[in-house]
Amino acid sequence: MSAANKPQSQSTVFESFSKFVWNSSDQSFCGRTGFSWLLICGFYFCLYAFLSIFFVICLIVFFENLDNTTPKWFGTSSLTLGNPGLGLRPLPRHDSTLIRFEQGKPSSYKPYTDHLEAFLLSYEDDVLQAGRDLTECTFFSKSFTKSDTKACRIDLDNVLAGTGCTKNNDFGYEDGQPCLLLKMNKIFAFVPEPYETLDELKTDMGMKTDEDLRFLAFSPNVSVGVSCEGQNAADRENLADGGIEFHPPQGIPTVLT
């Protein structure tokens, strides 16, 4: 084996590494002279200083355009265009909009009843009293003015009285008459404009006969009306056979919006 092909000794490797770290011949450290290190450090200092200042300016502009009490976009200027969505509880399965269960088979509807029970738990008195500022409200009254800072107290026993929608009977699923809770999503500064007459509502909704009012919950001037229609012909046929009963029949009180 020639001398050129012999592996370097540990001492030679150490000498090469030491020379890389500090080369006394050109006064360089890790391959760079002092002036080179000064240039690269100055470059990165200026770069990150600029990025930091730019980030701070962005934060200042962002917070200057925020309001602690009012969102920048709301009402007709927001993505919702001032139209609140109507939520449903219990939620259907993620792969379908239908609530499917088998009467007499608790395991098929237990996820739905558990969801309803968990949702209503937030309205129980012992939970509401824990740090929430509530006020007594009069529903479906033209003379009552709701508070801008306090939520209405909900008496579940009174609201659900006579509906059969209680935990004791599995919210009607045990009897094949399931209960569904409708909730209107909250939108900042949303003030509903109730219909003053039933005829006005029928005109806007295209209702021509009293038969169309079977699945409508409405009370003039004091509620947000709710109607239920089948999505297709089979749904409408099922509705006609089984029917829907609204509680309360007046719809959603405007004081709860």
C-alpha positions as CSV (number, residue, x, y, z in Angstrom):
1,M,0.0,0.0,0.0
2,S,1.4,3.4,-1.0
3,A,1.8,6.2,1.5
4,A,-0.9,8.2,-0.4
5,N,-3.5,5.5,0.3
6,K,-2.7,5.1,4.0
7,P,-5.5,6.2,6.3
8,Q,-4.9,9.4,8.2
9,S,-3.9,9.0,11.8
10,Q,-6.0,10.4,14.6
11,S,-3.4,13.1,15.2
12,T,-3.7,14.3,11.6
13,V,-7.5,14.5,11.8
14,F,-7.3,16.4,15.0
15,E,-4.8,18.8,13.5
16,S,-7.1,19.4,10.5
17,F,-10.0,20.1,12.7
18,S,-8.0,22.4,14.9
19,K,-6.8,24.3,11.9
20,F,-10.4,24.6,10.7
21,V,-11.5,26.0,14.1
22,W,-8.6,28.4,14.2
23,N,-6.2,29.1,11.4
24,S,-3.3,31.2,12.6
25,S,-1.9,31.8,9.1
26,D,-4.9,33.9,8.0
27,Q,-6.4,34.6,11.4
28,S,-9.7,32.8,10.5
29,F,-12.2,31.2,12.9
30,C,-14.4,28.3,11.5
31,G,-13.4,29.2,8.0
32,R,-14.1,32.9,8.3
33,T,-12.0,35.9,9.1
34,G,-13.0,38.5,11.7
35,F,-14.2,40.9,9.0
36,S,-16.2,38.1,7.3
37,W,-17.9,37.3,10.6
38,L,-18.6,40.9,11.1
39,L,-20.3,41.2,7.8
40,I,-22.5,38.1,8.2
41,C,-23.5,39.0,11.8
42,G,-24.4,42.5,10.6
43,F,-26.5,41.1,7.8
44,Y,-28.5,38.7,10.0
45,F,-28.9,41.4,12.7
46,C,-30.4,43.8,10.2
47,L,-32.6,41.1,8.7
48,Y,-34.1,39.9,12.0
49,A,-34.4,43.5,13.2
50,F,-36.4,44.4,10.1
51,L,-38.6,41.3,10.5
52,S,-39.2,42.1,14.2
53,I,-40.1,45.7,13.5
54,F,-42.4,44.6,10.6
55,F,-44.1,42.0,12.9
56,V,-44.7,44.7,15.6
57,I,-46.1,47.1,13.1
58,C,-48.5,44.4,11.9
59,L,-49.6,43.8,15.5
60,I,-50.2,47.5,16.1
61,V,-52.3,47.8,13.0
62,F,-54.2,44.7,13.8
63,F,-55.1,45.8,17.4
64,E,-55.9,49.3,16.3
65,N,-58.6,47.9,14.1
66,L,-60.1,45.7,16.9
67,D,-63.0,46.7,19.2
68,N,-63.2,45.2,22.6
69,T,-67.0,45.1,22.5
70,T,-68.0,45.1,18.8
71,P,-66.9,42.9,15.9
72,K,-65.7,44.7,12.8
73,W,-68.1,42.9,10.5
74,F,-71.6,42.0,11.6
75,G,-75.1,42.2,10.3
76,T,-75.5,42.4,6.6
77,S,-71.7,43.1,6.3
78,S,-70.8,39.7,7.7
79,L,-70.7,36.3,6.0
80,T,-74.0,35.4,7.5
81,L,-75.7,38.5,6.0
82,G,-77.6,38.9,9.2
83,N,-79.4,35.6,8.9
84,P,-79.0,33.4,11.9
85,G,-78.8,29.6,11.4
86,L,-81.2,27.2,13.1
87,G,-79.5,24.5,15.0
88,L,-80.8,21.0,15.9
89,R,-80.3,18.8,18.9
90,P,-79.5,16.0,19.0
91,L,-77.1,16.2,16.1
92,P,-77.6,13.5,13.5
93,R,-74.7,11.2,12.5
94,H,-71.9,12.8,10.6
95,D,-72.6,10.8,7.5
96,S,-76.3,11.6,7.3
97,T,-78.9,14.3,8.1
98,L,-81.4,11.7,9.3
99,I,-81.9,10.6,12.9
100,R,-82.2,6.9,12.8
101,F,-83.3,4.7,15.7
102,E,-85.3,1.6,16.4
103,Q,-88.2,1.9,18.8
104,G,-87.9,-0.5,21.7
105,K,-84.1,-0.8,21.2
106,P,-82.5,1.7,23.7
107,S,-79.0,1.1,22.3
108,S,-80.1,2.6,18.9
109,Y,-81.3,5.9,20.4
110,K,-79.1,6.2,23.5
111,P,-76.5,8.5,21.8
112,Y,-79.4,10.9,20.9
113,T,-80.9,10.9,24.4
114,D,-77.4,11.4,26.0
115,H,-76.8,14.3,23.7
116,L,-80.1,15.9,24.7
117,E,-79.5,15.4,28.4
118,A,-76.0,16.9,28.1
119,F,-77.4,19.9,26.2
120,L,-80.2,20.6,28.7
121,L,-77.8,20.2,31.6
122,S,-76.5,23.8,31.0
123,Y,-80.0,25.1,31.7
124,E,-80.4,23.3,35.1
125,D,-80.8,25.7,38.0
126,D,-77.7,24.5,39.9
127,V,-75.6,25.0,36.8
128,L,-77.1,28.4,36.0
129,Q,-76.5,29.8,39.4
130,A,-72.7,29.2,39.1
131,G,-71.4,32.6,38.2
132,R,-74.0,33.6,35.6
133,D,-76.0,36.9,35.7
134,L,-79.5,36.1,34.7
135,T,-82.8,37.9,34.6
136,E,-86.5,36.8,34.6
137,C,-88.1,37.3,31.2
138,T,-91.6,37.3,30.0
139,F,-91.9,35.4,26.8
140,F,-94.4,36.3,24.0
141,S,-95.1,39.7,25.5
142,K,-95.0,42.9,23.4
143,S,-94.5,45.1,26.5
144,F,-91.4,43.2,27.8
145,T,-88.0,44.6,26.9
146,K,-85.1,42.3,27.2
147,S,-81.8,43.3,28.8
148,D,-78.8,43.9,26.7
149,T,-76.4,42.5,29.3
150,K,-78.3,39.7,31.0
151,A,-79.6,36.4,29.6
152,C,-83.1,35.1,30.3
153,R,-83.6,32.4,33.0
154,I,-85.0,29.2,31.4
155,D,-87.4,27.2,33.6
156,L,-87.1,23.7,32.0
157,D,-89.9,22.3,34.1
158,N,-92.2,25.0,32.7
159,V,-91.0,24.9,29.1
160,L,-91.1,21.1,28.9
161,A,-94.4,20.6,30.8
162,G,-96.9,18.5,28.9
163,T,-94.5,17.8,26.0
164,G,-93.4,14.3,27.0
165,C,-89.8,15.5,26.3
166,T,-88.2,14.5,29.6
167,K,-85.3,12.4,30.6
168,N,-87.6,10.0,32.4
169,N,-89.2,8.8,29.2
170,D,-86.0,9.0,27.1
171,F,-87.3,12.2,25.4
172,G,-90.0,10.4,23.6
173,Y,-87.7,8.0,21.7
174,E,-88.9,5.0,23.8
175,D,-92.4,5.6,22.5
176,G,-91.4,6.3,18.9
177,Q,-92.2,10.0,19.2
178,P,-88.8,11.6,19.4
179,C,-88.2,15.1,20.6
180,L,-86.0,17.5,18.7
181,L,-84.8,20.8,20.2
182,L,-84.4,23.8,17.9
183,K,-82.0,26.5,18.7
184,M,-81.3,29.7,16.9
185,N,-77.7,30.7,16.7
186,K,-76.7,33.9,18.3
187,I,-75.6,36.7,16.0
188,F,-74.1,40.0,17.4
189,A,-76.6,42.9,17.3
190,F,-79.3,40.8,15.6
191,V,-82.8,42.2,16.2
192,P,-85.6,40.2,14.6
193,E,-88.4,42.0,12.8
194,P,-91.5,39.9,13.6
195,Y,-94.4,39.6,11.2
196,E,-97.3,41.6,12.4
197,T,-100.0,39.4,10.8
198,L,-100.3,35.8,9.7
199,D,-101.3,36.9,6.2
200,E,-98.0,38.7,5.8
201,L,-96.1,35.6,6.8
202,K,-98.2,33.4,4.5
203,T,-97.5,35.7,1.6
204,D,-93.7,35.8,2.1
205,M,-93.5,32.0,2.6
206,G,-95.8,31.2,-0.4
207,M,-98.4,29.6,1.8
208,K,-101.7,29.5,-0.1
209,T,-104.0,27.4,2.1
210,D,-104.5,26.7,5.8
211,E,-103.3,23.2,5.1
212,D,-99.8,24.8,4.7
213,L,-100.0,26.0,8.3
214,R,-100.1,22.6,9.9
215,F,-96.3,22.6,10.5
216,L,-95.9,26.2,11.5
217,A,-95.1,27.7,14.9
218,F,-95.8,31.4,14.9
219,S,-97.3,34.3,17.0
220,P,-97.5,37.8,15.5
221,N,-95.1,40.5,16.8
222,V,-93.6,38.4,19.6
223,S,-91.9,35.4,18.0
224,V,-89.6,34.1,15.2
225,G,-91.8,31.7,13.2
226,V,-90.6,28.2,12.6
227,S,-91.9,25.9,9.8
228,C,-91.0,22.4,8.9
229,E,-91.3,20.9,5.5
230,G,-90.0,17.7,3.9
231,Q,-86.9,17.8,1.8
232,N,-88.4,15.5,-0.8
233,A,-91.7,13.9,-1.6
234,A,-91.2,10.9,0.7
235,D,-90.4,13.3,3.6
236,R,-93.5,15.3,3.0
237,E,-95.6,12.2,2.9
238,N,-94.2,11.0,6.2
239,L,-94.9,14.4,7.7
240,A,-98.5,14.3,6.5
241,D,-99.0,10.8,8.1
242,G,-97.2,11.4,11.4
243,G,-97.4,15.2,11.9
244,I,-95.3,17.5,14.0
245,E,-96.2,19.2,17.3
246,F,-94.4,22.4,18.2
247,H,-93.7,23.5,21.8
248,P,-94.3,26.3,22.4
249,P,-96.7,26.7,19.5
250,Q,-95.9,30.3,19.2
251,G,-92.4,29.6,17.8
252,I,-89.1,31.1,19.2
253,P,-89.6,34.1,21.5
254,T,-87.9,37.2,20.2
255,V,-86.4,37.9,23.6
256,L,-84.3,34.8,23.2
257,T,-82.7,35.9,20.0
